[in-house]
Amino acid sequence: MNIVFLDADTIGRDIDLSMFEKSGHVTVYGFSSKEEMRERAADADVLILNKMQADAYTLEKASHLKLICVTATGTNNLDKNYLAQRNIEWRNVAGYSTECVTQHTFAMLFYLLEKLAYYDNYVKSEAYVNNTTFTHFSNVFHELYGMTWGIIGLGAIGRRVAQIAAAFGCHVIYFSTSGKNNNPDYSRVSFDDLLSRSDIVSVHAPLTEKTEGLMEIFAQAGQIRHLSPASQEAQALTEKLRGFISENFYNCTEEVFQGLGQLYKADQRFQENIDRAGGKGTADFVSQAISVRKAGAELVAIL
């Protein structure tokens, strides 16, 4: 059996891969381009990969392929429909990174929440020791206790983050991206409700067709917020947003959408979370663009 590891360098060079030799002939590559993958997969019975895209193009010549092993949890790099058509099985590694990812989540949280980069530079510049009062309040931060932490995706990692957030005294709420997760320990809310109520939002959901555009639309809005809310680009984006909500969450009628537009601007937490995705002013821009939709519709009705 031919076993080909396509991108071993992506998991580090301190891992012993010799156990694979018990199962067949093993060829290990540090990394592979798409073109190289096409050739290297041609005679493989088993492919081991981490970052590589497995699809019709890269696997076209892999006529003997029976199994793909992903050395990670995420599998959005696999075209599963294509693999099913070819009767190619796939397996991933679930649960190995729960503690590590949770730790990193809190590392990032405190880095941002407590302005660590700013205060690190402030102390190293000797501004603190040269301050006669030995105090500095120019860039304030607040304690985590009492904040609302919104979690998108309450799987193994999401639950672990929730446990530690609760230990810090946070009120934890969550949005189920699958719509199937019900956990009595925490309050399940809608996506809109989560954005409007949360001081902190963390995402612990797999990248799927349903979650791919979760915050991307607001990020795109941030890129065009210098344009008029009535511009063609802005209006196309509002239609994309309404369609995304209707397809993935609930029936977002025009009336409901107008209400959301008002919330984006009026609700402070909604505004802050949207602005985090697209930059300052994004929530106000999206709100205005949605309002323009209503004005345009009313004008058409009059005419």
N, C-alpha and C positions, 0 to 999 in steps of 0.2 A: 504494500500500500504506500502510495506517495503522499507525504504530508509536506505542505509548503507553508511556511510562516512568512508573510509578505512584508510586515513592518515591525520587526522585533524591537527596534530601537525605541519605539513609542512606549514600551513598558519598562524601559531601563535596561542596563547591561549587567545588573547584579542578580539576575534571576536565572536559576539553573533550568535549562530546557531539555536536559538529557532524558527525562522520563518519556518524552515523545518517541525516542528511539526504540522503545519497547514495542511500539505499535506499528512501526514501519520505517521506511527510508525518509529521513527528514532533511529538508533544504531550508535554510534560514537566510532571509534577506533583511538588512537593516531597515530599508524603506523601498517602496516601489511607486513609480508613477503609474498613471492609468494605462499608458501604453505598455509599460513593463509588466504590469499585472496581467494584461491580456496574454502575454507570452508565457509568463511564469505559472499561470494557472492552467495552461493547456493540458498538462499531463497529470494534474493533481487529482487525487481522490478526496483529500481533505485540505481545506484552506483554513489557516489560522490568521486572523487579522484583527486590527484594532480600529484604525482610522479609515481604512480603504473603503471605497464605494463598491458594493457588489451589485451589479445590475447587468442588463442585457449587453451593454458594450464591453464591460470589463470581463464578463464571463462567457463571451461568445464562443471562444475556442475551448472552453473547459468541458469537453465532452464526457469525461470520466467522473466529474465532480459529484460527490454524494453528500458531503457535509461541510458546513462553514461554522467554525468556532470563533466567536467574538470574545476577545480578552477584556471585556468591559460589560457594563450593565446595559447601556444604551444601544439600540439596534436600528436607529433611524438611517444608518448608512447601508442598510440592506433593502433591496427592492423585494419585499416579501411576496408580492403577487407573481413576479417573475420566477422567484425560487420555487414557488408552489407549482407553477406551470412546468418547470423542469424536474419536479420531484426531488429537489435538493433540500435536505434538512438543514436547520440552523439551531445553534445553541449559544446562549450568552452566560455571563457569570453574574448571578443575582445575589445581592446581600453582602458582598465582600467589602463595600466601601461606606457602609452606613455611618459608622463612628467617625471615619476620616472626613466625610463630606459634612457631617454635622459640626465637627470641630472647625472646619474651614468656614462654614456659614457664620459661626460666632466670631471667628477671627476677622472676617470681613465686616461684620456688624460693628464690632467695637472700633475697628479702624476708622469707619465712617462716622459712627455715632459720637465718639469721643474726640474726633478731629486729631487723631494721633499723628498724622503727617505734619500738620500745622504746628502742634505743640512740640514735636520732636525737633523740628527746625528752629522753633522759638528758643528752646533750651540750649541747643547746640550753638546758636548764634551768640550766646551769653547775655541775651537780653534779660533773661530771668534773674540771673545773679547780679546784674547791674541795675535792677529795678529796686529802688529804695523801699518799696512796700512789699516786695516779693509776692506780688499778685498780678493776675492778668485776666481780664474779662472780655477781651475783644472778640473772642470766638467761643461762645458759650455752648455747653452741651448739658443734657439732662439725664437723670438716672433711668434705667430700664424699667424699674419697678412701676407698675401701674399703667404701662403702655399697652396698646392693643397690637398684637402681632397677628397678621393675616398670612395664612399659609395656603398656597396654591398647590394642591396635590398632597393628600395625606396618606402616602404609602409608607414604607418602612423608614425612609429618611425623614419625610415630613412629620411622622409621629415622634421620632426621636428629637427632632428640633422642637416640636411642641412641648415635649416633656421638660426639656432644659429651659425653654422660654418660660414655662409655667413656674419652674423652680426659681427663676429670677423675679417672679411676681408679675409676669405679663398675663393679660387676658388673651387667650388664644381663640381665634376663629379660623375657619377654613372653607375653601371652595373645592369641591370635588370635580376634577376635570373629566372624570369618567361618568359622573352622575350616579355612581353605584356605591360610593363610599359613605357609610354612615357610622360615625364614631360618637358614642354617647358622652365621652369625656370632654368634647369640645363642641362649640356651636358651629353647625354647618350653615353657611350663608350663600347668597348669590354672588356672582363675580362683581357686580356693581356695588353691592352692599359691602363686600370686602374692601374694595377700593375706597369707599366713602368713610369707613370706620377705622381703618388700620393706620397706625403710626409707622409700622414696619411691614413690608411685604416681602416674603421670600418664596421662590418658585422651586418646587421639588417634584416636577412632573416629567414624564418622558416626552420627548419631542415627537409629536404625531401630527397628523393633518388637523386635528382639532385644537391642538395647543400651539401650533407653529406661529400663528399670527396674534397671540394673546396680547402682547404689548407692542408688537411691531408697528401696528397702525398708528399708535400715538407717537412712536419714534419717527415714522415717516411724516406725520403732521408737523413735528418739530423742525424737520428739514425744509418745509415750505411755509413756515409761519410768517415769513417776511412778505408773502404774497397777500393779495386781498382775499378775505374769506369768501368773496363771491367769485373768485377765479375758477376756471375750469378744473384746475388741479385740486383745489380745496373741495369743491363740490363732488368730484369723483371719489375723493378720500372719505367724505361723509357717507356716500353710498356704500363704499366698501366696508366701513365700520358698521353701518346698520345691517348689511348683509351678513357680516361675520357674527354679529350678536344673534340674529334670527336663526342662522344655520346651526350655531353651537350651543346657545343658551336658552332663548325663549323667543316667542313671536314679537319682534320689535316693530310694532306699528309706527306710523309717522307720529302719532300723538305721543306714544311712549318715548320715541326718539327725541322729540322736542323737550320732554320732561328731563331726559338724561342730559341734554345739552345745557339746560339751566343748572342742573346739579354740578356739572363739570366746572362751572364758573363760581357758583354760590357756595358749594360745600368745600371747606378748607382742605380736608383730607383727600377728597377726590382730586382737587386741584393740585395738591402737593405730589400725589402719586403719579398723575398724568405728566406733570412737569418733570418728574424724575426720569420718565421714559423719553420725553421729547425736548426737554430744556424749558427754562423759565418762559412763561407766556403761552405754552402749548395748549393748556386747558382753556384759556380764554379764547385762543384762536379757533379751537375746535368748536367751542360753544357758539361763537359768532357765525362760523360756517354752517352749523346746524340751524341756527336762527334764520340765516339767509335762505335756506331750503324752504322754510315755512313761508317767508315773504314771497318767494318766487312762485310757490304753489298757489298762494292766495291771489297773486296777480294773474296767473293763468286762469284761475276760476272766474275772476272778474271779466277777463277778456272773452 
